[in-house]
Amino acid sequence: MVAITFKGYNVNKMLYMQNENFKYHDKKIKMKEPGFDVEIEINNTEAHIHLVTKIGEAKTEEDPFYIEIEIVALFEYENAEKNIKEILSINTLAILFPYIRSLVSDLTSRSNIFPTYIMPTFNIIDFVSKDSVTIQDNRDFN
């Protein structure tokens, strides 16, 4: 069984832009599904995760804001199995997602214009099956 240890994360980028074209028709903000780009670099005992989350668009009438958050996280693992790439993809993203949700809520609450946006929960397994995850395997098999 693989043992994964979360060593921490850093925020590389937090961007909030108010959309001047937004038409405020309703008190509840309805956002499209966020976009995610994930790069996972696997070494012999570590995995570096680079996660970019994008929410909204800055030039439509439907989205009140555009947010882009980029975080980099470090995980250590032991007892690698054949399916280590799948295990790391699912488990590391499941661990990082609450941090992204918190950052998004914090940014939107500080705008002081719209109600705080709370990202919905996602099924990480469905997300990982999409083409937005890139894995670079740098393990030494000697």
Biotite code that builds the C-alpha atoms (Angstrom):
import biotite.structure as struc

atoms = struc.array([
    struc.Atom([0.000, 0.000, 0.000], chain_id="A", res_id=1, res_name="MET", atom_name="CA", element="C"),
    struc.Atom([1.288, 3.456, -0.914], chain_id="A", res_id=2, res_name="VAL", atom_name="CA", element="C"),
    struc.Atom([1.821, 5.918, 1.936], chain_id="A", res_id=3, res_name="ALA", atom_name="CA", element="C"),
    struc.Atom([1.456, 9.578, 0.894], chain_id="A", res_id=4, res_name="ILE", atom_name="CA", element="C"),
    struc.Atom([2.547, 12.480, 3.111], chain_id="A", res_id=5, res_name="THR", atom_name="CA", element="C"),
    struc.Atom([1.485, 16.060, 2.372], chain_id="A", res_id=6, res_name="PHE", atom_name="CA", element="C"),
    struc.Atom([4.482, 18.329, 3.018], chain_id="A", res_id=7, res_name="LYS", atom_name="CA", element="C"),
    struc.Atom([2.770, 21.635, 2.223], chain_id="A", res_id=8, res_name="GLY", atom_name="CA", element="C"),
    struc.Atom([1.941, 24.076, -0.542], chain_id="A", res_id=9, res_name="TYR", atom_name="CA", element="C"),
    struc.Atom([2.818, 27.584, -1.719], chain_id="A", res_id=10, res_name="ASN", atom_name="CA", element="C"),
    struc.Atom([0.615, 30.049, -3.532], chain_id="A", res_id=11, res_name="VAL", atom_name="CA", element="C"),
    struc.Atom([2.422, 31.271, -6.651], chain_id="A", res_id=12, res_name="ASN", atom_name="CA", element="C"),
    struc.Atom([-0.416, 33.397, -8.013], chain_id="A", res_id=13, res_name="LYS", atom_name="CA", element="C"),
    struc.Atom([-3.768, 34.784, -6.855], chain_id="A", res_id=14, res_name="MET", atom_name="CA", element="C"),
    struc.Atom([-5.583, 36.977, -9.330], chain_id="A", res_id=15, res_name="LEU", atom_name="CA", element="C"),
    struc.Atom([-9.024, 38.538, -8.889], chain_id="A", res_id=16, res_name="TYR", atom_name="CA", element="C"),
    struc.Atom([-10.438, 40.785, -11.600], chain_id="A", res_id=17, res_name="MET", atom_name="CA", element="C"),
    struc.Atom([-13.876, 42.320, -11.429], chain_id="A", res_id=18, res_name="GLN", atom_name="CA", element="C"),
    struc.Atom([-15.803, 42.007, -14.679], chain_id="A", res_id=19, res_name="ASN", atom_name="CA", element="C"),
    struc.Atom([-17.008, 45.453, -15.754], chain_id="A", res_id=20, res_name="GLU", atom_name="CA", element="C"),
    struc.Atom([-19.344, 43.844, -18.330], chain_id="A", res_id=21, res_name="ASN", atom_name="CA", element="C"),
    struc.Atom([-21.255, 41.781, -15.752], chain_id="A", res_id=22, res_name="PHE", atom_name="CA", element="C"),
    struc.Atom([-25.019, 42.328, -15.581], chain_id="A", res_id=23, res_name="LYS", atom_name="CA", element="C"),
    struc.Atom([-26.185, 41.739, -12.012], chain_id="A", res_id=24, res_name="TYR", atom_name="CA", element="C"),
    struc.Atom([-29.643, 40.194, -12.491], chain_id="A", res_id=25, res_name="HIS", atom_name="CA", element="C"),
    struc.Atom([-29.864, 37.982, -9.451], chain_id="A", res_id=26, res_name="ASP", atom_name="CA", element="C"),
    struc.Atom([-28.665, 38.021, -5.868], chain_id="A", res_id=27, res_name="LYS", atom_name="CA", element="C"),
    struc.Atom([-27.127, 34.572, -6.281], chain_id="A", res_id=28, res_name="LYS", atom_name="CA", element="C"),
    struc.Atom([-23.977, 34.259, -8.383], chain_id="A", res_id=29, res_name="ILE", atom_name="CA", element="C"),
    struc.Atom([-24.053, 31.391, -10.837], chain_id="A", res_id=30, res_name="LYS", atom_name="CA", element="C"),
    struc.Atom([-20.627, 30.490, -12.152], chain_id="A", res_id=31, res_name="MET", atom_name="CA", element="C"),
    struc.Atom([-19.576, 28.043, -14.821], chain_id="A", res_id=32, res_name="LYS", atom_name="CA", element="C"),
    struc.Atom([-17.546, 25.002, -13.831], chain_id="A", res_id=33, res_name="GLU", atom_name="CA", element="C"),
    struc.Atom([-13.972, 26.003, -12.960], chain_id="A", res_id=34, res_name="PRO", atom_name="CA", element="C"),
    struc.Atom([-11.109, 25.019, -15.215], chain_id="A", res_id=35, res_name="GLY", atom_name="CA", element="C"),
    struc.Atom([-8.132, 23.130, -13.863], chain_id="A", res_id=36, res_name="PHE", atom_name="CA", element="C"),
    struc.Atom([-4.664, 22.440, -15.221], chain_id="A", res_id=37, res_name="ASP", atom_name="CA", element="C"),
    struc.Atom([-2.474, 20.020, -13.308], chain_id="A", res_id=38, res_name="VAL", atom_name="CA", element="C"),
    struc.Atom([1.146, 19.064, -13.794], chain_id="A", res_id=39, res_name="GLU", atom_name="CA", element="C"),
    struc.Atom([2.545, 16.272, -11.645], chain_id="A", res_id=40, res_name="ILE", atom_name="CA", element="C"),
    struc.Atom([6.262, 15.597, -11.524], chain_id="A", res_id=41, res_name="GLU", atom_name="CA", element="C"),
    struc.Atom([7.106, 12.269, -9.927], chain_id="A", res_id=42, res_name="ILE", atom_name="CA", element="C"),
    struc.Atom([10.571, 11.543, -8.552], chain_id="A", res_id=43, res_name="ASN", atom_name="CA", element="C"),
    struc.Atom([11.712, 8.456, -6.634], chain_id="A", res_id=44, res_name="ASN", atom_name="CA", element="C"),
    struc.Atom([10.123, 9.498, -3.324], chain_id="A", res_id=45, res_name="THR", atom_name="CA", element="C"),
    struc.Atom([8.417, 12.843, -4.059], chain_id="A", res_id=46, res_name="GLU", atom_name="CA", element="C"),
    struc.Atom([5.670, 14.279, -6.190], chain_id="A", res_id=47, res_name="ALA", atom_name="CA", element="C"),
    struc.Atom([5.517, 17.973, -7.059], chain_id="A", res_id=48, res_name="HIS", atom_name="CA", element="C"),
    struc.Atom([2.027, 19.163, -7.974], chain_id="A", res_id=49, res_name="ILE", atom_name="CA", element="C"),
    struc.Atom([1.461, 22.361, -9.954], chain_id="A", res_id=50, res_name="HIS", atom_name="CA", element="C"),
    struc.Atom([-2.258, 23.215, -9.900], chain_id="A", res_id=51, res_name="LEU", atom_name="CA", element="C"),
    struc.Atom([-3.837, 26.153, -11.737], chain_id="A", res_id=52, res_name="VAL", atom_name="CA", element="C"),
    struc.Atom([-7.517, 26.951, -11.204], chain_id="A", res_id=53, res_name="THR", atom_name="CA", element="C"),
    struc.Atom([-9.431, 29.414, -13.387], chain_id="A", res_id=54, res_name="LYS", atom_name="CA", element="C"),
    struc.Atom([-12.948, 30.584, -12.615], chain_id="A", res_id=55, res_name="ILE", atom_name="CA", element="C"),
    struc.Atom([-15.105, 32.888, -14.718], chain_id="A", res_id=56, res_name="GLY", atom_name="CA", element="C"),
    struc.Atom([-14.307, 35.137, -17.628], chain_id="A", res_id=57, res_name="GLU", atom_name="CA", element="C"),
    struc.Atom([-13.533, 38.824, -17.561], chain_id="A", res_id=58, res_name="ALA", atom_name="CA", element="C"),
    struc.Atom([-15.306, 39.801, -20.771], chain_id="A", res_id=59, res_name="LYS", atom_name="CA", element="C"),
    struc.Atom([-18.760, 38.186, -20.632], chain_id="A", res_id=60, res_name="THR", atom_name="CA", element="C"),
    struc.Atom([-21.973, 39.484, -19.114], chain_id="A", res_id=61, res_name="GLU", atom_name="CA", element="C"),
    struc.Atom([-22.526, 36.255, -17.166], chain_id="A", res_id=62, res_name="GLU", atom_name="CA", element="C"),
    struc.Atom([-19.499, 36.136, -14.854], chain_id="A", res_id=63, res_name="ASP", atom_name="CA", element="C"),
    struc.Atom([-19.006, 38.808, -12.171], chain_id="A", res_id=64, res_name="PRO", atom_name="CA", element="C"),
    struc.Atom([-15.279, 38.154, -11.872], chain_id="A", res_id=65, res_name="PHE", atom_name="CA", element="C"),
    struc.Atom([-12.295, 36.212, -13.114], chain_id="A", res_id=66, res_name="TYR", atom_name="CA", element="C"),
    struc.Atom([-10.090, 34.322, -10.673], chain_id="A", res_id=67, res_name="ILE", atom_name="CA", element="C"),
    struc.Atom([-6.843, 32.514, -11.327], chain_id="A", res_id=68, res_name="GLU", atom_name="CA", element="C"),
    struc.Atom([-5.032, 30.683, -8.548], chain_id="A", res_id=69, res_name="ILE", atom_name="CA", element="C"),
    struc.Atom([-1.787, 28.787, -8.953], chain_id="A", res_id=70, res_name="GLU", atom_name="CA", element="C"),
    struc.Atom([-0.400, 26.601, -6.193], chain_id="A", res_id=71, res_name="ILE", atom_name="CA", element="C"),
    struc.Atom([2.581, 24.269, -5.992], chain_id="A", res_id=72, res_name="VAL", atom_name="CA", element="C"),
    struc.Atom([2.549, 21.408, -3.501], chain_id="A", res_id=73, res_name="ALA", atom_name="CA", element="C"),
    struc.Atom([4.991, 18.787, -2.328], chain_id="A", res_id=74, res_name="LEU", atom_name="CA", element="C"),
    struc.Atom([4.089, 15.237, -1.390], chain_id="A", res_id=75, res_name="PHE", atom_name="CA", element="C"),
    struc.Atom([6.325, 12.392, -0.320], chain_id="A", res_id=76, res_name="GLU", atom_name="CA", element="C"),
    struc.Atom([5.398, 8.780, -0.909], chain_id="A", res_id=77, res_name="TYR", atom_name="CA", element="C"),
    struc.Atom([6.612, 5.310, 0.032], chain_id="A", res_id=78, res_name="GLU", atom_name="CA", element="C"),
    struc.Atom([5.939, 1.825, -1.307], chain_id="A", res_id=79, res_name="ASN", atom_name="CA", element="C"),
    struc.Atom([5.222, 2.851, -4.887], chain_id="A", res_id=80, res_name="ALA", atom_name="CA", element="C"),
    struc.Atom([2.934, 0.516, -6.788], chain_id="A", res_id=81, res_name="GLU", atom_name="CA", element="C"),
    struc.Atom([2.348, 0.029, -10.506], chain_id="A", res_id=82, res_name="LYS", atom_name="CA", element="C"),
    struc.Atom([-0.542, 2.492, -10.459], chain_id="A", res_id=83, res_name="ASN", atom_name="CA", element="C"),
    struc.Atom([1.360, 5.200, -8.532], chain_id="A", res_id=84, res_name="ILE", atom_name="CA", element="C"),
    struc.Atom([0.492, 7.819, -11.179], chain_id="A", res_id=85, res_name="LYS", atom_name="CA", element="C"),
    struc.Atom([-3.236, 7.237, -10.754], chain_id="A", res_id=86, res_name="GLU", atom_name="CA", element="C"),
    struc.Atom([-2.960, 7.092, -6.963], chain_id="A", res_id=87, res_name="ILE", atom_name="CA", element="C"),
    struc.Atom([-0.997, 10.356, -6.823], chain_id="A", res_id=88, res_name="LEU", atom_name="CA", element="C"),
    struc.Atom([-3.335, 12.085, -9.292], chain_id="A", res_id=89, res_name="SER", atom_name="CA", element="C"),
    struc.Atom([-6.457, 11.289, -7.327], chain_id="A", res_id=90, res_name="ILE", atom_name="CA", element="C"),
    struc.Atom([-5.179, 11.586, -3.767], chain_id="A", res_id=91, res_name="ASN", atom_name="CA", element="C"),
    struc.Atom([-3.036, 14.701, -4.108], chain_id="A", res_id=92, res_name="THR", atom_name="CA", element="C"),
    struc.Atom([-5.810, 16.620, -5.876], chain_id="A", res_id=93, res_name="LEU", atom_name="CA", element="C"),
    struc.Atom([-8.339, 15.504, -3.279], chain_id="A", res_id=94, res_name="ALA", atom_name="CA", element="C"),
    struc.Atom([-6.014, 16.849, -0.575], chain_id="A", res_id=95, res_name="ILE", atom_name="CA", element="C"),
    struc.Atom([-5.376, 20.169, -2.381], chain_id="A", res_id=96, res_name="LEU", atom_name="CA", element="C"),
    struc.Atom([-8.945, 20.951, -3.444], chain_id="A", res_id=97, res_name="PHE", atom_name="CA", element="C"),
    struc.Atom([-10.097, 22.296, -0.031], chain_id="A", res_id=98, res_name="PRO", atom_name="CA", element="C"),
    struc.Atom([-7.186, 24.758, -0.082], chain_id="A", res_id=99, res_name="TYR", atom_name="CA", element="C"),
    struc.Atom([-8.270, 26.026, -3.509], chain_id="A", res_id=100, res_name="ILE", atom_name="CA", element="C"),
    struc.Atom([-11.882, 26.344, -2.332], chain_id="A", res_id=101, res_name="ARG", atom_name="CA", element="C"),
    struc.Atom([-10.740, 28.334, 0.701], chain_id="A", res_id=102, res_name="SER", atom_name="CA", element="C"),
    struc.Atom([-8.567, 30.687, -1.375], chain_id="A", res_id=103, res_name="LEU", atom_name="CA", element="C"),
    struc.Atom([-11.429, 31.321, -3.829], chain_id="A", res_id=104, res_name="VAL", atom_name="CA", element="C"),
    struc.Atom([-13.879, 32.048, -1.005], chain_id="A", res_id=105, res_name="SER", atom_name="CA", element="C"),
    struc.Atom([-11.392, 34.375, 0.664], chain_id="A", res_id=106, res_name="ASP", atom_name="CA", element="C"),
    struc.Atom([-10.711, 36.324, -2.527], chain_id="A", res_id=107, res_name="LEU", atom_name="CA", element="C"),
    struc.Atom([-14.387, 36.772, -3.366], chain_id="A", res_id=108, res_name="THR", atom_name="CA", element="C"),
    struc.Atom([-15.325, 37.764, 0.177], chain_id="A", res_id=109, res_name="SER", atom_name="CA", element="C"),
    struc.Atom([-12.715, 40.533, 0.111], chain_id="A", res_id=110, res_name="ARG", atom_name="CA", element="C"),
    struc.Atom([-14.069, 42.041, -3.110], chain_id="A", res_id=111, res_name="SER", atom_name="CA", element="C"),
    struc.Atom([-16.842, 43.615, -1.026], chain_id="A", res_id=112, res_name="ASN", atom_name="CA", element="C"),
    struc.Atom([-19.041, 43.797, -4.123], chain_id="A", res_id=113, res_name="ILE", atom_name="CA", element="C"),
    struc.Atom([-20.612, 40.365, -4.601], chain_id="A", res_id=114, res_name="PHE", atom_name="CA", element="C"),
    struc.Atom([-21.575, 37.658, -2.138], chain_id="A", res_id=115, res_name="PRO", atom_name="CA", element="C"),
    struc.Atom([-18.790, 35.228, -1.265], chain_id="A", res_id=116, res_name="THR", atom_name="CA", element="C"),
    struc.Atom([-18.475, 32.530, -3.909], chain_id="A", res_id=117, res_name="TYR", atom_name="CA", element="C"),
    struc.Atom([-18.118, 29.027, -2.514], chain_id="A", res_id=118, res_name="ILE", atom_name="CA", element="C"),
    struc.Atom([-16.917, 26.530, -5.075], chain_id="A", res_id=119, res_name="MET", atom_name="CA", element="C"),
    struc.Atom([-19.023, 23.403, -5.308], chain_id="A", res_id=120, res_name="PRO", atom_name="CA", element="C"),
    struc.Atom([-17.459, 20.082, -4.443], chain_id="A", res_id=121, res_name="THR", atom_name="CA", element="C"),
    struc.Atom([-16.229, 17.901, -7.310], chain_id="A", res_id=122, res_name="PHE", atom_name="CA", element="C"),
    struc.Atom([-15.763, 14.217, -7.879], chain_id="A", res_id=123, res_name="ASN", atom_name="CA", element="C"),
    struc.Atom([-11.967, 14.079, -8.163], chain_id="A", res_id=124, res_name="ILE", atom_name="CA", element="C"),
    struc.Atom([-12.063, 10.732, -9.971], chain_id="A", res_id=125, res_name="ILE", atom_name="CA", element="C"),
    struc.Atom([-14.154, 12.255, -12.783], chain_id="A", res_id=126, res_name="ASP", atom_name="CA", element="C"),
    struc.Atom([-11.802, 15.224, -12.942], chain_id="A", res_id=127, res_name="PHE", atom_name="CA", element="C"),
    struc.Atom([-8.664, 13.076, -13.181], chain_id="A", res_id=128, res_name="VAL", atom_name="CA", element="C"),
    struc.Atom([-10.092, 11.224, -16.170], chain_id="A", res_id=129, res_name="SER", atom_name="CA", element="C"),
    struc.Atom([-10.055, 14.454, -18.187], chain_id="A", res_id=130, res_name="LYS", atom_name="CA", element="C"),
    struc.Atom([-7.117, 15.656, -20.284], chain_id="A", res_id=131, res_name="ASP", atom_name="CA", element="C"),
    struc.Atom([-6.146, 18.413, -17.858], chain_id="A", res_id=132, res_name="SER", atom_name="CA", element="C"),
    struc.Atom([-3.586, 16.331, -15.941], chain_id="A", res_id=133, res_name="VAL", atom_name="CA", element="C"),
    struc.Atom([-0.020, 16.014, -17.225], chain_id="A", res_id=134, res_name="THR", atom_name="CA", element="C"),
    struc.Atom([2.344, 13.587, -15.502], chain_id="A", res_id=135, res_name="ILE", atom_name="CA", element="C"),
    struc.Atom([6.103, 13.660, -15.844], chain_id="A", res_id=136, res_name="GLN", atom_name="CA", element="C"),
    struc.Atom([7.719, 10.523, -14.442], chain_id="A", res_id=137, res_name="ASP", atom_name="CA", element="C"),
    struc.Atom([11.373, 11.136, -13.452], chain_id="A", res_id=138, res_name="ASN", atom_name="CA", element="C"),
    struc.Atom([11.807, 8.019, -11.323], chain_id="A", res_id=139, res_name="ARG", atom_name="CA", element="C"),
    struc.Atom([15.065, 6.106, -11.538], chain_id="A", res_id=140, res_name="ASP", atom_name="CA", element="C"),
    struc.Atom([14.218, 2.429, -11.977], chain_id="A", res_id=141, res_name="PHE", atom_name="CA", element="C"),
    struc.Atom([17.798, 1.130, -11.515], chain_id="A", res_id=142, res_name="ASN", atom_name="CA", element="C"),
])
